[in-house]
């Protein structure tokens, strides 16, 4: 299916983009207006963009429905300070509640039952329940359009980062299981990043793997998944060692798959090359 | 733990930001240089920012290690066109392989075994294996700094969106289960958005839920999780109907939790209010 932005409504385009660009991390943003009234609201058009300087951007977009903007945008513009709070699973429904369009001046901390903690460098409070909070100065606000559905980039510089000790591992790094982050998908969908869906892929070799184009053509006929082939291709050169096959073809291929799962790529290759040689 | 960006190395700050702002969606970006050489590389400092106009931003950041930039950035600057391809689980190891730093001019489609399909409006090809691809014009490139770790915003306008029919539901919307997206976490970690980790949270009431501050104080002593309390607070007003308790307190609370899970908030309240009345 092809979607042409010029031939679909803004609401339709937004639905497809929300469905496709996912999962999106959530910034739960606390801000204050010039009278000191506190506001709290979640944004998933958000990410960080470089660590030096440490820059975060979220978009407080113009509503598709009625082309109005959110209080966070007014506050960020008035007082130039925000806290970006990260969202974990055990607070997700409170965060959803904070996205209610209460009248300006309503403190969504109170409505959503989340806890204010004074920030150290700026006036808006941070969220105690969040595993990580970033105290930020607003560098710039960049409108991307004037109609409903237009983004407004709020470009923020991180002044200070708070990390709850509970989510750190023994090396004082953030443990993804303990972080237990949630992210936004399309529609009303969220996804939780924990348990069996977390997996590691070792970074590819700095000295360059052989790539798919250097794989012996025989391996494409052995029923490997593309992910398994990619693992075979991420080796600096084919090993010299070959293991002469003592099992049948299907058993060897099965064993090779297990070795790939256990990240023994060299061992997998030795058996594969032995099999290919024997079949020549 | 407090992290002050001025008191930590750029590499250290980057590690913490990668760990905390997660899961991040992945843009697998295809581009060409002025000689027509194709390049493919993944970026997770990425999101979309508004649907009208449909804008995507990814950062091809300056490497912390040696302050160099990636070929994608040079290509985007030279030829002002990119395809942003979305990444599903069954292609994740190929995508990781495409992030290898091959010499300029190397076509990572070939190295990673991914398939080029000609785009309709621009010159860089899209990735056939991707469930969704966005043909984009590069509107602007904004450097955020000059040192290692500095972001370079590549601001793109979507010209055309391709969606594989296989990921659509019967209403022609994107089905998150069929999308089977993967996202980046810190370190070598990825997370897969599928199966039991996908869940729905109904958007809060447009006409404003009562909020935590209007919950009867008794419900805070009943062992509900914060997520359950948030669901109770997302109701326009307390119902008049009360169910006189015919079971004991623990049984009623357990039943209320089940009703909340099944999204019968009105029913849950009727039993809760009956219990509170009876205990007065």
Interface residues (C-beta under 8 A of the other chain):
Chain A: X1 X2 X3 X4 X5 X10 X13 X14 X15 X16 X17 X19 X20 X21 X22 X23 X24 X25 X44 X45 X46 X47 X48 X49 X50 X51 X52 X53 X54 X55 X56 X57 X59 X61 X62 X64 X86 X90 X91 X92 X93 X94 X96 X97 X99 X100 X101 X102 X110 X111 X112 X113 X120 X129 X131 X132 X134 X144 X145 X147 X148 X149 X150 X151 X152 X153 X158 X159 X160 X161 X162 X163 X164 X165 X168 X172 X173 X174 X176 X179 X181 X183 X185 X186 X187 X188 X189 X190 X191 X192 X193 X194 X195 X196 X197 X198 X199 X200 X201 X202 X203 X204 X205 X206 X208 X209 X211 X212 X213 X225 X226 X227 X228 X229 X230 X231 X233 X234
Chain B: X1 X2 X3 X4 X5 X10 X13 X14 X15 X16 X17 X19 X20 X21 X22 X23 X24 X25 X44 X45 X46 X47 X48 X49 X50 X51 X52 X53 X54 X55 X56 X57 X59 X61 X62 X64 X86 X90 X91 X92 X93 X94 X96 X97 X99 X100 X101 X102 X110 X111 X112 X113 X120 X129 X131 X132 X134 X144 X145 X147 X148 X149 X150 X151 X152 X153 X158 X159 X160 X161 X162 X163 X164 X165 X168 X172 X173 X174 X176 X179 X181 X183 X185 X186 X187 X188 X189 X190 X191 X192 X193 X194 X195 X196 X197 X198 X199 X200 X201 X202 X203 X204 X205 X206 X208 X209 X211 X212 X213 X225 X226 X227 X228 X229 X230 X231 X233 X234
